């Protein structure tokens, strides 16, 4: 489908007209991750400016217990942020309500007449606009002066990087890049290129490296002693002359180059795939206090609040409550520590818990990794993997087994759709599944993991077999027609260990070379989304 942002915005205007005319209390439900919380904050701020009465609840998901209770909700207008599109079958039955859905996940069915669904996927704006960005479009439709809320949309997009709001060069793409332009022009955000290490402004260098999980630094991430020794071995002073701890932002350019080289060497020496993938766009929040100025750190804080059961603190952060920062410091340390510990545990136990089939890679973590963190863990592992095969994480949850899955751009080009696969498998074995083509999740009954793997493998194989002729681009950027069956047999794993996107014989890979999976595809997501935009912000839709 051709991208039609104008129609997406017209759908947002339709919802804005309903909101402006509605005089009773509005019931608002937001999802509990960084994208959902920022989307809820944008929407709530917009309602406050419209002098509307509303009640907000943040939820992990829309499950059976929610469905059983929502019919008795006294409010007549319900709004869902970062979920809802996957629950249309139920929401369509609430014909006595008016419903607005602000989401970016794959819709399951078509919305009934009482539902206004604002979803980029309905208008061909695929994978480069998260729910926070969609909520921002609605806020601009309510009042064009809401341009200042673009800052929260950027934070949400960064927090939702696992769903490809962040491009293969770790920078915002597509409509999100236009929203970034809005944030820059209203002096809310600045953008620069730098080392993707969390805590660049608010943590001592050794703590920033200790808490670094993406990129993961072997022998350093998760270890304070390891991080201190790493810096000392590379001649980087930990303290200023006055005795204060130095941060990453205090390093000279020469020290930054030295540190970057050392991290790459450490990653390469310990078998990390793509050791040079440590750089990206760094977004600074210009009107936030020093320790909250890094947008990536801010998004991580909000995500920690939601995943550790304190979503209300994430909303307070978005609204600028100065007390919220102090409240979440210990919470944030716990969150980073748990992710770092989980990554270290996987690294040490991967031979025991990792199962690789010709069609996919599966990590069985049981109780060792929280169901609230598995999506973050799988996202980090997938970003740093060279394999084209889809990656699945399987952990215990309250509802059974929680599954988080990721697939590369090249895998999608070969016809694999994780959302469709997980939805189909869950219908067969029980549970629920959905999400995006390249980033999806599911819940299945306990004890069903082997059946799950078998059925997923079968569906991936079927998808590849159906995909007969496609255009791909090799590393010389020359387009050619290939027979996918030949490609599958020789590269994907049916008859051998090679993977599409892995280095071919005689093609040595060096640090700094192009990412094989993402950049071999002509007109990748980043190019498709970003090149169509004029990078003038949303002035073309809302005026100056």
N, C-alpha and C positions, 0 to 999 in steps of 0.2 A: 504493500500500500504506500502511495506517495505521502510524504509528510504534509500535513495540513494544519499547521499551528493556528491559522486564522479560525478554522472550525473548532479547534480545541478551546480557543479563547471565547468564541461565541457561546459554546456550551457553558463556560464559566460565567459569562454574562447572564445567561438564563438562570443560573443558581443565584447570582447576585440580586437579580430582580425579585426572586422569591424571598431571599433573606431581608431585603429592604422593606418588603411589604408585610412581613410577618411580625406580629406584635407580642406574641406569647413567649414563654420560656423555651429555649432551644436546648435539646439534649445532645451533647457532643461526646463522641467516643474516639479515642486516639490509640494507636498501637504503641507498644512500650519501648521501641528502639529509638535511636537518635533521629532517624528520619520521621518517624511517627510523632515523637515529642515536639520536634521543631515545627512540623506541619500543624500540630495542634496549637502551638504557641502563636504562629502566624495567624491562624484562623481566630483564636481567642482575642488577640490584639485587635484584629479587624472588627470583631463584634463589639469590643469595648468602645472603639472609636465611633461605632454606629449607635451607641447607647442601648444595646440589646441585652436582655437577660438570658443567661445560659448556665448550664451545669456541665462540667467536664469530668469524664472518667477515663483513666488510662488502663488499658487491658493488654494482656499478653496475646490473646487471640479471641476470636468469636467462636466459642464452642457450644456444646449442647446445653450446658447450664445457663449460658447467656441467652440462648434462643428461648429456653423455657421461661425465662423471667421477663424478657423484653416486651412481650405482648401486653403486660400489665403496666408498662411505662405510661405515665399520665401525659407527658409531653407529646405533641402531635407532629413536631418537626424533629427528625433525627439526622445527625450528621456523623459520618464515619470517615476517619482519616487514616490512610495507610493500610486499610483493609476494607472489606465490603464487596469488592469486585469478585472475590472468590466465593462469596456467600450469597450470590444473587438468588439461588434457588429458594432459600428461606426468606430473604428480604422481600422478594416479589410477593410473598403471601401476606405481607403487612399492608394491605391495601387501604386500611383506615389511617395510615400515617403518610406524611410527606417525608421523603428521604433524599439526602444529598450524599453521594459517595465521592470522596477525593482520594484517588488511589492510583497506583502505577503497576499493580500486579495483573496478571492475565485474568480477564473476566471469565467466569464460568457461567455462560448463558447470556441472555439479553435482559436488560432492565425493563421492568414493567412501567406503565405510564406514570405511576406515582413516584418514580425514582429519577433523579437527575444524576447521572454518572459522569464525573469529570475525570477521564482516564486517558493519558497520552496515547496508549496503545490503540484506542478506538479511532485515532486520527493519524496513525502511521508515525507518531513521534515515539519511536521504539528505543528503549533502553538508555536514553540520555536525559531523562527528566524524572526525578524522584517525586514522592508525595509532597515533600516540603516545597519543591518548585511549583508543583501543581496548585498547592494551597496559596502560594504567592501570586499566581496568575489570578486566582479568585479574589484575593485581597486587592489587587490593582483594579479589578472590575468593580469592586465595591467603591473604591475611591482611588484615583490615580496618584494621590499624595502618599499612598502607602508604600511608595518606592523604598523607604528606609527599611522595610521588613525584608528586603532582598538579602540582608546580612544573614538572617536566620535560614533562608532558603539555601544559601551557600554552605552553611554549617551542616544542614540536613543532607545535602548532596554528598558532602565529604563523608559524613557518617554512614551513608548508604553506598559506599564505593563497591561493596561486594556485588551490587546489582548493576554495575557498569555505568553509574553516573560519572565515574572517573574513567578516563580513557587509558589506553595502553601505555601512555607516557606519564601516568599519574597526574593528570591535569583535567580540569573541567571541560566538557565538550557539549556541542549542540546548544539547545535552549538554555542549559545551565550556564553556558559561557555568556549568553546574552544577559542572563540574570546577574552574573558576575560583573558585567559591564555596568549594570544599574548600581550595584553595590559600590563599585569603584567611583563612579561619577557623583554619588552622593556621599563620598568620603567615609564610607563604612568599612571598606576592605581594600587592601593592597595585595598585589600578586608578584612573587619573585620565585626564582628557581633555587633549589637547595637540597640539602641532605634530609631525607625523610626519617628523622629520628624524633620521637616524641619528647617533649620537655625542653625544647630549645630555649625558652625564655624563663621558665619557672623552676627548673631542676638543676642541681649541680651536674657537671658533665658525667661523672661516674654513675650518678643515679639515672640520668637520661639513657645511658647505654645499658644499664642494668634492666631498665624497664622497656627497652626496645624489643618489640615483638614483630614488627613489620617495618623495616627488614629485621630478620632474626640473625643474631650474631653468635655463632657457636662459642662456648666457653666464656661468654660475656653476658648475654641475655639471661636474666634470672639469677645472676651471681654478682654481689657487690664486690667481693674480693677479686673476682675475675675481671670486672670492669676497671677497678683501680689499677690492677697489674697491667692490663692492656694499655691504659693511658700512659703509665710510667714507662713501659717498654718502648713506647713510641715517642717519648720525649715531650709529652703534653702536660703542662703544669695544671694541677687541680685547683690551686688557689691563687687569688690575686695578691698583690704585695701587702694589702691591708688585712689579709687573712680570710677574706670572704671567699666562698666557693665560686668558681667560674662556671658559667653556663655556656652552651653551644654558641649563643649569640655573642659571647665575649671573645671567641676565637678570631685570630687574624686570618686573612685569606690563605696564607701559607699553612697555618695550622689546620684549617678546614681541609685543604688538599691532602695534607699528611694523614689526617684522621680518615678521610674518605678512602684513600689508598689502602690504609691499614685494615679497614673494615672489609674491603673487597678481597684482600689477600687472606684474611681470616676466614671469610665465607668460602672462598675457593679452596683453601687448604683443608677444609673440613667437609668437602663434598656437597656444599650447598649449590643447587642448580641456579644458574643465572646470578652469579655472585655480584655482578655490577649493577643490579637493579636496586639501587639505594637512593636514587635521586627523584625528585618530583617538584611540582609547583607547591610553594609554601604561601598560604593565605593568612595575612595578618588582619586582625580585627582592630581597627584604628580607635574605636571609642570604648574599648574594654580596658580594665586595669591590666597591669603588666603580666600577671600570671594567667590571664585569660585571653591574651592577644593572639595566640596561635589558633587558627580555626580548627586544625586537626586535633589539637589538645582539647579544645572546647567540645568538639563532637564526641571525643572519647569520654569526657566527663558526663555528658548527657547520656551516652550509651550505658555507662557504668551505673548511673542512677536507675535507669529502667531495668537493666538486667539483674540488678541486685535488690530490686523491690522498693526503690525510692524514687519513682518516676516524678513525684511532685517536686522533688529537688531539682530535677532537670528543667521543669517548667519555670521554677524560680530563677535558675541561672539564665534562661532565655529572656526573662523579664528584667534582669539586671538587679535582682535582690542581692545586696552586698553580703548578707549573712549566709547565703547559700554556699559560697565558695569555701568558707571555713567548715561548714557542715559536711562537705563531701570529700575533703582531703583524705581522710582515713578510708572512706569508701572507695575512692579512686585507686589508692595504693593497693587495696585488696583486689580490686578488679584486674589491674595490670599484673599483679603477682600471680593471680590464678591463671591468666592467659599464658604468661611466661612459663609457669610450672607445667601447664598442659602441653605446650609445645616441646618443652624439654622431655617430658614423659613419653610423648610420641616418638621423638628422635631416638630415645634409648630403647624403646620397646617395639619399634616399627616392624622388626622381623616376626614378632609374635602376633601383633594386632592388625597387620596390613595384609590384605588379600588382593592380589592383582589377577584379573582375568583378561582374556583377549579384548573384552569390551570396556572394562572399567577398573577403577582402583577403589577399594573399600577399606575403611578404617573402623574397627570395632573397639570402641573405648569403654563400653559398659558404664560403670559408675565413676570412672576415673576423670571424666570431663562432664561438667554441668550441661544440662540441656539448654540453659540460657546462654552458654558460651560457645556451643559447638559451631554455630554459623560463623562466628568471628574466626574460630580456629581454622575451619575448612577454607574460608576465604583467604586467610593468610597463607596457608599451605598451597592453595591453588595458584595464587599470584606468583609464588616463588617456585612453581613447578614448570618443568620443560615438557611434560607429557601432554599429549592431546587428549588422552583418555579422560572421561568424566571422573570426578573425585567425589566420593560419598563418605560422610561421617555418620556413624550410628552409635547412639548413646541411650542409656535408660532415661525414661521420663515418667512423669506422673500418669500419663495416658497410655504408656506402653514403651515403644521405642521411637525416639526422635531422630529424624534423618535430615541432614543438610547436604546439598549437592551443588557442584559447580561444573561448568563445561566451558572450554575455550571457544574463542571466535571461530577457529578453523573447524572445530567439532560441530558447531552450529551450521557452518557452511556445508557440511557433509550430511545434513538432514536430521541431526539429533536435537530433540526438543525435550529438555528435562521436565518442564512443566507437564507436557502431555504424557510423558513416560510415567512419572510418579503418580499422576492422577489416575491413569489406567491401572497401574499395579495396585494402588490402594483400593480401587473398586473391586479387584479380584480377591485380595487377601484381607480386606477390612482396613479401616483407617481413613485418613484424609491426606491429600497431597495437592500442591499447586505452587504458584510463584511465577518465575520467569523462565524463558527458554534456556537461559544460561545459568540461572541461579534459582534454585527451587528447594522446597522442603516438604517433609511429610511426617506423619505419625502413623505407625503400624502396631499391631498387637505384639506383645512380648513373645519370643520364641519363633517369630516369623522371619528372622533375618536371612536364613539360607534360602527360603522360598523367595524372599524379596530379591536377593542377588540373582537367582536363577531367572526370574521373570524380567528384571531390568536388563540383564544381559541379552535375553531373547529380543526384547523390544529395541535395544540399541542395534543389534545385528539386523533386525528387520528394517529399521530406519536407514541403515547404511546400504542394505541391499536394494532398497527402493530408489535410492539416490543414484541414478545411472550416470548422467553426464552433467558435469558442472565446470565452471571456469575457475581455475585457480591461477595464482601467480607465483612463479618460483622466485628465488632470491635475486635473480637478475631483472625482476619486474617485467618479464615477458609473459603475456597472457597466452595460454594454450588450452585446447580441449583435451581432457583425459577421460579414460574409462574408469569410473569409480571402483568397479569390481576389482580391477587390477591393483588399484591403489590400496584398497582394503586388504587384499590378500598379502601383499608384500610389505605393507607398512603398518597397518592398524593392529595386526597381531594374530590374524587367523592362522598363519603358518610360521610365524617367527616373532621375535621379541621387539622388532623395530616399531617405532611409533611415528605417525604423521607429525611433522613438525620437528622431530629430532634431527640432529645433525647427520647428514648422509656421509657415506664413506668418502674420504678425501676432501671433506669440507670442514676444516678445523674451525672451531669457534673461539674467538678471542674476546677478552673483556671489552665491553663497549659496542660489540656487534649487535645487529638488530635482533629483536625478539622474534624467534622463528615462527611461533604460532600466529601471533597477532599481525605482524607486519608483512607476512607473505600474502595476505589477502588484499587484493586491490580494492580500494574504496572501503576500508575498514570502518568500524562503527565511528571511530573518532572522525575520520574524513567525511563519512556520509553525513554525520550530524553537524560538525563544525563548519565544513566548507559551504553548506547551504545557508548558514547564518551570516549576516553582514557584520556581526560583532559591533553593532551600534546600540546594544541594549534593546529594550522592548518599546522604544519610542515609536517604532513603526506601527505598533498596535494600540498604544495608549496615549501617544502624544508626548511632548517634551515635558 
